[in-house]
Amino acid sequence: AGLTSSMVRGPAERIKTVQQTAESSCGRGGVPDKYRNTLRTAVSLARDHGVLRGWFTGTGATIVREVPQCAVYFVTYDTIRRVCATAAGAKYETAGIVLAGGSAGVMQWVVTYPLDVIKSRIQAFPPGTYNGMADCARQSLRAEGPMVFFRGIEMALLRAFPLHASIFLTCETIHGFLAKLREEQAEEQRWTEKGGGEF
């Protein structure tokens, strides 16, 4: 899942990161015209660096982040969901989903946040600024110290719990509704096949 999603997220996050970090005068119109919207940014990156380097710079780092992030995410959710179901039973199923989903969101960032920082730095600068993830990590460490790899993690964690709790709760609610609908349709089909629909 992480590998597949990276093929989409890599270019999307590259364009988004360039837009977000484009030089500006504190929001007073200093952003270069070529970065003023998503389409202009995408076209400018492709024109200046080629499609591969312009859009896919940092995609390798995105894969390195996404694969362990997805693994931690789903394993954490499944483990906590099972523990809650065993300890509290069906009566507290919703609470278990919220706890498991929120915890999964938090854990994925705790484990992979330094990788995300490196990925974002690679994507924020022109291709060739860093010679890979290790070079980016070395330069960042030398210039700003080890805490650079955790800059902004507080907000990421504060956002993660409610965001991912709501994602899983919505997902499980829809899955439950669809499962019930399929069961009702199957029951209706069996009833019809037995001649229950004949008068």
N, CA, C and O of each residue as an XYZ file, in Angstrom:
796
protein
N       0.828     -1.197      0.000
C       0.000      0.000      0.000
C       0.871      1.260      0.000
O       0.606      2.213     -0.733
N       1.904      1.247      0.826
C       2.791      2.410      0.892
C       3.541      2.636     -0.403
O       3.714      3.775     -0.836
N       3.993      1.539     -1.031
C       4.728      1.646     -2.290
C       3.832      2.184     -3.393
O       4.233      3.062     -4.157
N       2.618      1.655     -3.474
C       1.679      2.088     -4.514
C       1.272      3.551     -4.329
O       1.257      4.326     -5.285
N       0.945      3.914     -3.097
C       0.502      5.286     -2.840
C       1.609      6.305     -3.109
O       1.331      7.458     -3.440
N       2.859      5.876     -2.966
C       3.981      6.797     -3.184
C       4.072      7.273     -4.624
O       4.548      8.377     -4.889
N       3.615      6.439     -5.559
C       3.664      6.821     -6.967
C       2.753      8.010     -7.263
O       2.985      8.772     -8.202
N       1.706      8.152     -6.440
C       0.803      9.293     -6.574
C       1.208     10.418     -5.630
O       1.241     11.587     -6.014
N       1.514     10.049     -4.402
C       1.826     11.056     -3.380
C       3.147     11.765     -3.653
O       3.278     12.953     -3.357
N       4.128     11.060     -4.211
C       5.428     11.669     -4.448
C       5.339     12.935     -5.292
O       5.733     14.005     -4.827
N       4.828     12.842     -6.527
C       4.703     14.054     -7.354
C       3.758     15.088     -6.749
O       4.026     16.288     -6.819
N       2.647     14.630     -6.153
C       1.691     15.575     -5.557
C       2.339     16.351     -4.420
O       2.154     17.563     -4.316
N       3.093     15.673     -3.573
C       3.734     16.351     -2.447
C       4.902     17.212     -2.904
O       5.199     18.230     -2.280
N       5.561     16.821     -3.975
C       6.644     17.650     -4.529
C       6.085     19.012     -4.964
O       6.640     20.054     -4.617
N       4.987     18.995     -5.721
C       4.367     20.236     -6.200
C       3.839     21.052     -5.031
O       4.028     22.268     -4.983
N       3.177     20.388     -4.087
C       2.623     21.089     -2.923
C       3.727     21.722     -2.081
O       3.592     22.863     -1.638
N       4.820     20.988     -1.859
C       5.909     21.498     -1.025
C       6.584     22.704     -1.673
O       6.905     23.677     -0.990
N       6.800     22.645     -2.978
C       7.397     23.781     -3.679
C       6.504     25.006     -3.544
O       6.996     26.109     -3.304
N       5.195     24.823     -3.698
C       4.265     25.945     -3.542
C       4.323     26.525     -2.132
O       4.342     27.742     -1.950
N       4.351     25.638     -1.136
C       4.312     26.096      0.253
C       5.581     26.813      0.672
O       5.546     27.689      1.536
N       6.687     26.450      0.073
C       7.966     27.032      0.505
C       8.492     28.084     -0.461
O       9.585     28.616     -0.266
N       7.717     28.386     -1.504
C       8.151     29.416     -2.451
C       8.379     30.725     -1.710
O       7.593     31.104     -0.841
N       9.456     31.409     -2.060
C       9.818     32.647     -1.361
C       8.676     33.658     -1.426
O       8.146     33.943     -2.500
N       8.314     34.183     -0.293
C       7.243     35.182     -0.257
C       7.601     36.264      0.757
O       8.491     36.094      1.590
N       6.885     37.375      0.664
C       7.084     38.467      1.618
C       5.973     38.404      2.662
O       5.113     39.280      2.743
N       6.022     37.349      3.447
C       5.046     37.164      4.528
C       3.606     37.252      4.006
O       2.736     37.843      4.646
N       3.374     36.661      2.848
C       2.032     36.648      2.301
C       1.618     37.931      1.609
O       0.436     38.120      1.324
N       2.571     38.827      1.330
C       2.222     40.119      0.725
C       2.546     40.160     -0.770
O       2.924     41.201     -1.309
N       2.393     39.024     -1.419
C       2.546     39.013     -2.870
C       3.947     38.752     -3.369
O       4.239     39.055     -4.526
N       4.833     38.200     -2.547
C       6.194     37.953     -2.976
C       6.418     36.614     -3.642
O       7.542     36.317     -4.046
N       5.377     35.787     -3.773
C       5.534     34.476     -4.393
C       5.743     34.652     -5.894
O       4.975     35.372     -6.532
N       6.753     34.021     -6.473
C       6.966     34.125     -7.919
C       5.721     33.690     -8.691
O       5.006     32.781     -8.268
N       5.469     34.343     -9.821
C       4.277     34.050    -10.620
C       4.183     32.580    -10.998
O       3.087     32.023    -11.059
N       5.321     31.950    -11.251
C       5.279     30.569    -11.722
C       4.853     29.581    -10.629
O       4.589     28.414    -10.916
N       4.787     30.048     -9.380
C       4.340     29.185     -8.285
C       3.014     29.645     -7.679
O       2.680     29.257     -6.560
N       2.260     30.466     -8.406
C       1.052     31.052     -7.824
C      -0.131     30.099     -7.736
O      -1.063     30.359     -6.975
N      -0.124     29.011     -8.485
C      -1.162     28.004     -8.336
C      -0.581     26.643     -8.706
O       0.549     26.546     -9.184
N      -1.360     25.609     -8.482
C      -0.853     24.252     -8.672
C      -0.474     23.973    -10.114
O       0.579     23.391    -10.376
N      -1.316     24.379    -11.051
C      -1.031     24.113    -12.463
C       0.233     24.827    -12.910
O       1.077     24.239    -13.586
N       0.367     26.110    -12.532
C       1.577     26.860    -12.902
C       2.819     26.212    -12.309
O       3.855     26.117    -12.967
N       2.707     25.770    -11.065
C       3.859     25.133    -10.411
C       4.258     23.860    -11.140
O       5.440     23.631    -11.393
N       3.274     23.030    -11.478
C       3.554     21.776    -12.175
C       4.199     22.028    -13.533
O       5.171     21.366    -13.896
N       3.666     22.970    -14.269
C       4.206     23.293    -15.591
C       5.614     23.871    -15.475
O       6.498     23.527    -16.259
N       5.817     24.749    -14.492
C       7.132     25.377    -14.315
C       8.192     24.351    -13.937
O       9.309     24.394    -14.452
N       7.850     23.430    -13.044
C       8.812     22.404    -12.644
C       9.173     21.508    -13.824
O      10.338     21.157    -14.012
N       8.172     21.141    -14.616
C       8.431     20.294    -15.783
C       9.281     21.035    -16.813
O      10.172     20.445    -17.423
N       9.009     22.321    -17.007
C       9.757     23.119    -17.983
C      11.197     23.362    -17.529
O      12.128     23.299    -18.332
N      11.372     23.642    -16.228
C      12.707     23.981    -15.720
C      13.602     22.759    -15.519
O      14.816     22.836    -15.706
N      13.000     21.631    -15.139
C      13.814     20.470    -14.761
C      13.465     19.194    -15.510
O      14.119     18.168    -15.328
N      12.431     19.252    -16.359
C      11.938     18.026    -16.988
C      10.905     17.363    -16.082
O      10.909     17.578    -14.870
N      10.030     16.566    -16.663
C       8.959     15.946    -15.885
C       9.515     15.034    -14.795
O       9.067     15.089    -13.650
N      10.487     14.198    -15.146
C      11.005     13.222    -14.185
C      11.631     13.901    -12.982
O      11.263     13.606    -11.845
N      12.570     14.804    -13.214
C      13.244     15.475    -12.103
C      12.365     16.542    -11.470
O      12.412     16.752    -10.258
N      11.570     17.211    -12.280
C      10.730     18.276    -11.757
C       9.621     17.780    -10.856
O       9.375     18.366     -9.802
N       8.946     16.709    -11.251
C       7.804     16.198    -10.484
C       8.165     15.086     -9.520
O       7.545     14.948     -8.466
N       9.176     14.284     -9.877
C       9.442     13.078     -9.090
C      10.643     13.199     -8.152
O      11.033     12.217     -7.520
N      11.230     14.386     -8.056
C      12.280     14.586     -7.050
C      11.685     14.322     -5.662
O      10.667     14.912     -5.300
N      12.307     13.453     -4.901
C      11.809     13.128     -3.564
C      10.859     11.951     -3.518
O      10.425     11.555     -2.436
N      10.524     11.380     -4.664
C       9.604     10.232     -4.644
C      10.265      9.016     -3.992
O       9.599      8.240     -3.306
N      11.565      8.850     -4.205
C      12.277      7.758     -3.523
C      12.190      7.912     -2.017
O      11.984      6.934     -1.299
N      12.349      9.145     -1.536
C      12.230      9.410     -0.096
C      10.797      9.204      0.378
O      10.567      8.783      1.511
N       9.837      9.502     -0.492
C       8.437      9.262     -0.142
C       8.186      7.779      0.050
O       7.471      7.389      0.973
N       8.764      6.941     -0.811
C       8.624      5.491     -0.678
C       9.244      5.014      0.627
O       8.656      4.202      1.341
N      10.442      5.525      0.936
C      11.123      5.124      2.177
C      10.291      5.501      3.400
O      10.317      4.792      4.406
N       9.556      6.608      3.325
C       8.670      6.995      4.433
C       7.385      6.183      4.433
O       6.967      5.685      5.478
N       6.757      6.045      3.277
C       5.415      5.463      3.189
C       5.363      3.982      3.558
O       4.417      3.546      4.214
N       6.357      3.207      3.151
C       6.308      1.756      3.392
C       6.279      1.436      4.890
O       5.370      0.734      5.333
N       7.242      1.925      5.689
C       7.144      1.653      7.127
C       5.966      2.351      7.788
O       5.398      1.842      8.754
N       5.595      3.528      7.262
C       4.476      4.265      7.843
C       3.178      3.467      7.712
O       2.413      3.356      8.670
N       2.936      2.918      6.532
C       1.725      2.113      6.336
C       1.760      0.845      7.180
O       0.739      0.431      7.730
N       2.937      0.230      7.280
C       3.058     -0.988      8.090
C       2.710     -0.696      9.552
O       1.914     -1.411     10.162
N       3.304      0.344     10.101
C       3.033      0.723     11.493
C       1.561      1.095     11.671
O       0.931      0.728     12.663
N       1.033      1.818     10.710
C      -0.341      2.325     10.749
C      -1.351      1.186     10.892
O      -2.166      1.176     11.814
N      -1.286      0.238      9.976
C      -2.298     -0.814      9.956
C      -2.084     -1.860     11.046
O      -3.050     -2.394     11.591
N      -0.822     -2.155     11.365
C      -0.552     -3.105     12.450
C      -1.032     -2.539     13.789
O      -1.628     -3.253     14.596
N      -0.766     -1.250     14.014
C      -1.215     -0.613     15.256
C      -2.732     -0.623     15.359
O      -3.291     -0.965     16.401
N      -3.387     -0.247     14.281
C      -4.859     -0.227     14.293
C      -5.421     -1.615     14.576
O      -6.277     -1.779     15.445
N      -4.941     -2.603     13.845
C      -5.472     -3.965     13.990
C      -5.223     -4.510     15.392
O      -6.100     -5.146     15.977
N      -4.033     -4.265     15.932
C      -3.693     -4.780     17.263
C      -4.563     -4.159     18.349
O      -5.133     -4.870     19.177
N      -4.664     -2.832     18.343
C      -5.457     -2.152     19.377
C      -6.937     -2.472     19.218
O      -7.647     -2.621     20.213
N      -7.403     -2.578     18.000
C      -8.818     -2.918     17.766
C      -9.133     -4.297     18.334
O     -10.176     -4.472     18.965
N      -8.269     -5.267     18.128
C      -8.480     -6.623     18.641
C      -8.448     -6.643     20.175
O      -9.269     -7.296     20.819
N      -7.485     -5.915     20.740
C      -7.378     -5.874     22.208
C      -8.636     -5.253     22.807
O      -9.171     -5.758     23.794
N      -9.101     -4.176     22.222
C     -10.314     -3.513     22.723
C     -11.532     -4.417     22.601
O     -12.366     -4.468     23.504
N     -11.633     -5.129     21.485
C     -12.773     -6.027     21.284
C     -12.768     -7.146     22.309
O     -13.821     -7.542     22.810
N     -11.586     -7.655     22.623
C     -11.478     -8.741     23.603
C     -11.750     -8.240     25.015
O     -12.439     -8.900     25.793
N     -11.205     -7.067     25.344
C     -11.322     -6.548     26.717
C     -12.683     -5.943     27.013
O     -13.201     -6.102     28.118
N     -13.276     -5.245     26.035
C     -14.512     -4.501     26.310
C     -15.749     -5.079     25.637
O     -16.870     -4.812     26.069
N     -15.559     -5.859     24.594
C     -16.703     -6.451     23.920
C     -17.372     -5.505     22.938
O     -16.930     -4.374     22.737
N     -18.458     -5.997     22.326
C     -19.150     -5.258     21.266
C     -19.789     -3.968     21.768
O     -20.011     -3.044     20.986
N     -20.085     -3.896     23.061
C     -20.748     -2.717     23.612
C     -19.924     -1.447     23.408
O     -20.477     -0.361     23.236
N     -18.608     -1.593     23.428
C     -17.718     -0.430     23.286
C     -16.958     -0.476     21.959
O     -15.825      0.000     21.872
N     -17.579     -1.045     20.932
C     -16.915     -1.187     19.635
C     -16.517      0.170     19.053
O     -15.408      0.329     18.545
N     -17.413      1.138     19.127
C     -17.117      2.464     18.564
C     -15.928      3.113     19.265
O     -15.053      3.687     18.616
N     -15.903      3.019     20.581
C     -14.777      3.579     21.342
C     -13.476      2.889     20.956
O     -12.428      3.530     20.874
N     -13.542      1.590     20.721
C     -12.354      0.841     20.317
C     -11.838      1.286     18.964
O     -10.629      1.390     18.758
N     -12.754      1.548     18.039
C     -12.358      2.024     16.711
C     -11.694      3.390     16.807
O     -10.669      3.633     16.171
N     -12.278      4.281     17.600
C     -11.721      5.630     17.776
C     -10.325      5.559     18.394
O      -9.399      6.221     17.925
N     -10.178      4.756     19.446
C      -8.879      4.625     20.108
C      -7.841      4.010     19.179
O      -6.709      4.486     19.103
N      -8.228      2.954     18.476
C      -7.291      2.273     17.581
C      -6.894      3.167     16.408
O      -5.720      3.231     16.042
N      -7.873      3.854     15.819
C      -7.574      4.719     14.683
C      -6.697      5.897     15.065
O      -5.728      6.210     14.375
N      -7.043      6.553     16.176
C      -6.240      7.686     16.629
C      -4.822      7.274     16.994
O      -3.861      7.973     16.669
N      -4.696      6.145     17.667
C      -3.370      5.647     18.062
C      -2.531      5.270     16.849
O      -1.321      5.495     16.830
N      -3.174      4.696     15.835
C      -2.449      4.339     14.607
C      -1.883      5.587     13.943
O      -0.744      5.593     13.475
N      -2.698      6.651     13.906
C      -2.227      7.901     13.317
C      -1.044      8.491     14.060
O      -0.098      8.981     13.443
N      -1.096      8.445     15.383
C       0.003      8.975     16.198
C       1.266      8.140     16.012
O       2.350      8.686     15.811
N       1.126      6.810     16.079
C       2.294      5.933     15.998
C       3.015      6.033     14.666
O       4.243      5.960     14.621
N       2.268      6.200     13.577
C       2.935      6.267     12.276
C       3.862      7.474     12.196
O       4.911      7.414     11.554
N       3.471      8.587     12.859
C       4.329      9.768     12.843
C       5.479      9.658     13.837
O       6.583     10.124     13.555
N       5.238      9.056     14.985
C       6.312      8.879     15.966
C       7.466      8.099     15.344
O       8.635      8.421     15.558
N       7.126      7.078     14.577
C       8.149      6.196     14.009
C       8.830      6.808     12.777
O      10.029      6.614     12.575
N       8.076      7.540     11.961
C       8.621      7.943     10.657
C       8.804      9.451     10.479
O       9.146      9.889      9.380
N       8.593     10.250     11.505
C       8.659     11.696     11.319
C      10.007     12.189     10.797
O      10.018     13.045      9.912
N      11.155     11.694     11.296
C      12.427     12.152     10.731
C      12.535     11.889      9.228
O      13.109     12.696      8.497
N      11.990     10.771      8.770
C      11.995     10.476      7.341
C      11.150     11.488      6.569
O      11.482     11.861      5.444
N      10.055     11.927      7.191
C       9.201     12.912      6.546
C       9.904     14.257      6.416
O       9.753     14.947      5.407
N      10.672     14.629      7.438
C      11.424     15.885      7.389
C      12.431     15.850      6.244
O      12.545     16.810      5.481
N      13.153     14.753      6.128
C      14.145     14.607      5.059
C      13.462     14.657      3.699
O      13.930     15.332      2.781
N      12.348     13.933      3.579
C      11.593     13.926      2.320
C      11.157     15.327      1.918
O      11.293     15.722      0.759
N      10.633     16.072      2.880
C      10.138     17.422      2.598
C      11.267     18.358      2.179
O      11.083     19.210      1.308
N      12.421     18.201      2.792
C      13.560     19.059      2.438
C      14.048     18.769      1.027
O      14.374     19.687      0.274
N      14.098     17.502      0.676
C      14.517     17.140     -0.678
C      13.543     17.710     -1.707
O      13.957     18.207     -2.754
N      12.239     17.635     -1.402
C      11.227     18.101     -2.345
C      11.133     19.625     -2.419
O      10.682     20.177     -3.423
N      11.556     20.292     -1.364
C      11.416     21.747     -1.320
C      12.455     22.473     -2.177
O      12.252     23.626     -2.558
N      13.576     21.794     -2.481
C      14.666     22.457     -3.187
C      14.828     21.908     -4.608
O      14.315     20.831     -4.913
N      15.525     22.625     -5.466
C      15.724     22.161     -6.842
C      16.442     20.818     -6.885
O      17.236     20.511     -5.996
N      16.169     20.013     -7.911
C      16.861     18.726     -8.051
C      18.374     18.903     -8.020
O      18.908     19.826     -8.636
N      19.060     18.025     -7.307
C      20.514     18.097     -7.215
C      21.024     18.830     -5.995
O      22.224     18.812     -5.719
N      20.119     19.487     -5.247
C      20.547     20.190     -4.033
C      21.144     19.196     -3.036
O      22.160     19.469     -2.397
N      20.499     18.051     -2.919
C      20.983     16.988     -2.035
C      21.280     15.750     -2.868
O      20.570     15.439     -3.824
N      22.323     15.065     -2.493
C      22.687     13.830     -3.177
C      22.072     12.641     -2.439
O      22.789     11.767     -1.953
N      20.751     12.616     -2.359
C      20.053     11.522     -1.701
C      19.678     11.843     -0.258
O      19.986     12.916      0.261
N      19.009     10.893      0.370
C      18.504     11.088      1.724
C      19.618     11.201      2.755
O      19.544     12.023      3.668
N      20.645     10.380      2.610
C      21.751     10.407      3.573
C      22.465     11.752      3.549
O      22.821     12.295      4.594
N      22.670     12.282      2.348
C      23.322     13.590      2.217
C      22.449     14.684      2.828
O      22.954     15.571      3.517
N      21.146     14.622      2.577
C      20.225     15.604      3.165
C      20.257     15.533      4.687
O      20.274     16.560      5.366
N      20.265     14.311      5.214
C      20.302     14.136      6.668
C      21.590     14.694      7.253
O      21.562     15.355      8.291
N      22.729     14.434      6.592
C      24.024     14.931      7.081
C      24.073     16.451      7.073
O      24.488     17.069      8.053
N      23.650     17.053      5.967
C      23.691     18.513      5.872
C      22.753     19.167      6.890
O      23.099     20.174      7.507
N      21.573     18.587      7.057
C      20.611     19.144      8.011
C      21.116     19.021      9.436
O      20.974     19.948     10.233
N      21.706     17.877      9.759
C      22.250     17.646     11.101
C      23.395     18.598     11.394
O      23.474     19.170     12.481
N      24.277     18.768     10.427
C      25.435     19.638     10.604
C      24.998     21.097     10.792
O      25.575     21.823     11.602
N      23.989     21.514     10.047
C      23.577     22.916     10.072
C      22.664     23.269     11.238
O      22.724     24.384     11.756
N      21.815     22.326     11.659
C      20.772     22.675     12.626
C      20.675     21.762     13.837
O      19.872     22.020     14.734
N      21.465     20.709     13.886
C      21.440     19.831     15.047
C      20.364     18.751     14.939
O      19.527     18.799     14.038
N      20.381     17.779     15.852
C      19.490     16.615     15.754
C      18.004     16.937     15.869
O      17.173     16.207     15.328
N      17.657     18.018     16.566
C      16.237     18.334     16.747
C      15.569     18.798     15.451
O      14.347     18.934     15.398
N      16.369     19.040     14.406
C      15.781     19.427     13.128
C      14.865     18.332     12.592
O      13.906     18.607     11.871
N      15.173     17.083     12.955
C      14.390     15.955     12.454
C      13.041     15.810     13.162
O      12.234     14.962     12.780
N      12.793     16.611     14.166
C      11.520     16.546     14.893
C      10.793     17.891     14.890
O       9.824     18.086     15.624
N      11.267     18.805     14.064
C      10.643     20.121     14.001
C       9.208     20.001     13.464
O       8.983     19.459     12.382
N       8.259     20.509     14.227
C       6.862     20.460     13.808
C       6.115     19.213     14.216
O       4.940     19.065     13.879
N       6.772     18.297     14.942
C       6.123     17.024     15.270
C       4.939     17.213     16.215
O       3.995     16.423     16.194
N       4.989     18.266     17.049
C       3.890     18.483     18.000
C       2.556     18.655     17.263
O       1.557     18.031     17.622
N       2.550     19.490     16.250
C       1.314     19.721     15.493
C       0.896     18.482     14.719
O      -0.294     18.198     14.591
N       1.877     17.742     14.202
C       1.555     16.507     13.475
C       0.845     15.508     14.386
O      -0.103     14.843     13.968
N       1.312     15.406     15.637
C       0.705     14.466     16.582
C      -0.658     14.959     17.058
O      -1.587     14.166     17.217
N      -0.779     16.263     17.285
C      -2.065     16.821     17.703
C      -3.135     16.613     16.629
O      -4.299     16.359     16.938
N      -2.732     16.723     15.395
C      -3.664     16.532     14.289
C      -3.970     15.054     14.061
O      -5.083     14.694     13.677
N      -2.975     14.206     14.300
C      -3.075     12.796     13.918
C      -4.206     12.052     14.611
O      -4.939     11.303     13.965
N      -4.362     12.252     15.944
C      -5.343     11.426     16.653
C      -6.770     11.673     16.161
O      -7.429     10.722     15.742
N      -7.274     12.909     16.195
C      -8.655     13.100     15.727
C      -8.837     12.813     14.246
O      -9.888     12.322     13.834
N      -7.821     13.115     13.442
C      -7.925     12.879     12.006
C      -8.105     11.397     11.694
O      -9.024     11.013     10.971
N      -7.219     10.569     12.247
C      -7.250      9.151     11.897
C      -8.325      8.382     12.661
O      -8.798      7.346     12.195
N      -8.709      8.884     13.825
C      -9.861      8.301     14.512
C     -11.106      8.472     13.655
O     -11.900      7.542     13.514
N     -11.277      9.665     13.080
C     -12.450      9.925     12.238
C     -12.387      9.136     10.936
O     -13.419      8.697     10.429
N     -11.188      8.951     10.391
C     -11.042      8.175      9.152
C     -11.498      6.736      9.367
O     -12.301      6.210      8.597
N     -10.981      6.103     10.416
C     -11.327      4.702     10.654
C     -12.780      4.542     11.083
O     -13.433      3.569     10.708
N     -13.288      5.487     11.863
C     -14.683      5.396     12.289
C     -15.614      5.492     11.076
O     -16.590      4.750     10.975
N     -15.306      6.403     10.167
C     -16.108      6.537      8.950
C     -16.009      5.281      8.099
O     -17.011      4.775      7.593
N     -14.784      4.787      7.950
C     -14.541      3.584      7.147
C     -15.305      2.382      7.696
O     -15.998      1.685      6.955
N     -15.171      2.146      8.996
C     -15.819      0.988      9.617
C     -17.341      1.129      9.588
O     -18.053      0.137      9.425
N     -17.837      2.346      9.742
C     -19.288      2.569      9.682
C     -19.829      2.236      8.300
O     -20.861      1.578      8.171
N     -19.129      2.692      7.271
C     -19.558      2.408      5.897
C     -19.444      0.920      5.594
O     -20.335      0.340      4.972
N     -18.344      0.296      6.034
C     -18.194     -1.150      5.822
C     -19.325     -1.920      6.490
O     -19.870     -2.862      5.912
N     -19.675     -1.520      7.701
C     -20.765     -2.177      8.413
C     -22.091     -2.014      7.690
O     -22.870     -2.961      7.579
N     -22.343     -0.805      7.200
C     -23.584     -0.549      6.471
C     -23.654     -1.389      5.200
O     -24.695     -1.973      4.902
N     -22.559     -1.455      4.450
C     -22.531     -2.223      3.210
C     -22.667     -3.718      3.482
O     -23.326     -4.436      2.731
N     -22.038     -4.179      4.560
C     -22.151     -5.597      4.914
C     -23.595     -5.959      5.263
O     -24.098     -7.008      4.863
N     -24.249     -5.078      6.013
C     -25.653     -5.306      6.365
C     -26.532     -5.293      5.123
O     -27.451     -6.104      5.001
N     -26.256     -4.379      4.206
C     -27.023     -4.289      2.965
C     -26.861     -5.554      2.132
O     -27.835     -6.081      1.594
N     -25.614     -6.043      2.026
C     -25.369     -7.274      1.274
C     -26.078     -8.462      1.915
O     -26.615     -9.324      1.220
N     -26.075     -8.501      3.234
C     -26.740     -9.589      3.947
C     -28.242     -9.566      3.691
O     -28.851    -10.616      3.485
N     -28.842     -8.381      3.704
C     -30.270     -8.252      3.437
C     -30.616     -8.656      2.011
O     -31.640     -9.292      1.763
N     -29.742     -8.274      1.074
C     -29.973     -8.631     -0.325
C     -29.847    -10.136     -0.529
O     -30.617    -10.739     -1.277
N     -28.862    -10.739      0.147
C     -28.694    -12.191      0.039
C     -29.883    -12.929      0.631
O     -30.329    -13.935      0.079
N     -30.401    -12.436      1.754
C     -31.566    -13.042      2.387
C     -32.798    -12.932      1.493
O     -33.583    -13.872      1.372
N     -32.947    -11.778      0.878
C     -34.074    -11.574     -0.041
C     -33.972    -12.502     -1.248
O     -34.974    -13.036     -1.723
N     -32.737    -12.684     -1.739
C     -32.516    -13.584     -2.875
C     -32.850    -15.016     -2.509
O     -33.496    -15.721     -3.284
N     -32.414    -15.458     -1.322
C     -32.718    -16.828     -0.879
C     -34.222    -17.028     -0.734
O     -34.754    -18.074     -1.103
N     -34.907    -16.015     -0.191
C     -36.353    -16.092      0.004
C     -37.083    -16.191     -1.332
O     -38.058    -16.930     -1.470
N     -36.587    -15.424     -2.323
C     -37.193    -15.453     -3.652
C     -36.965    -16.800     -4.329
O     -37.872    -17.343     -4.959
N     -35.743    -17.343     -4.197
C     -35.417    -18.633     -4.816
C     -36.245    -19.780     -4.241
O     -36.524    -20.762     -4.929
N     -36.632    -19.647     -2.980
C     -37.450    -20.690     -2.336
C     -38.928    -20.559     -2.688
O     -39.748    -21.365     -2.247
N     -39.271    -19.540     -3.484
C     -40.643    -19.367     -3.887
C     -41.426    -18.444     -2.983
O     -42.652    -18.380     -3.078
N     -40.746    -17.733     -2.115
C     -41.419    -16.834     -1.192
C     -42.046    -15.659     -1.887
O     -42.913    -14.993     -1.321
N     -41.614    -15.381     -3.138
C     -42.173    -14.243     -3.831
C     -43.394    -14.589     -4.662
O     -43.955    -13.716     -5.324
N     -43.825    -15.874     -4.642
C     -44.980    -16.294     -5.415
C     -46.263    -16.120     -4.616
O     -46.274    -16.364     -3.409
N     -47.333    -15.706     -5.263
C     -48.624    -15.516     -4.599
C     -49.626    -16.541     -5.145
O     -50.782    -16.560     -4.722
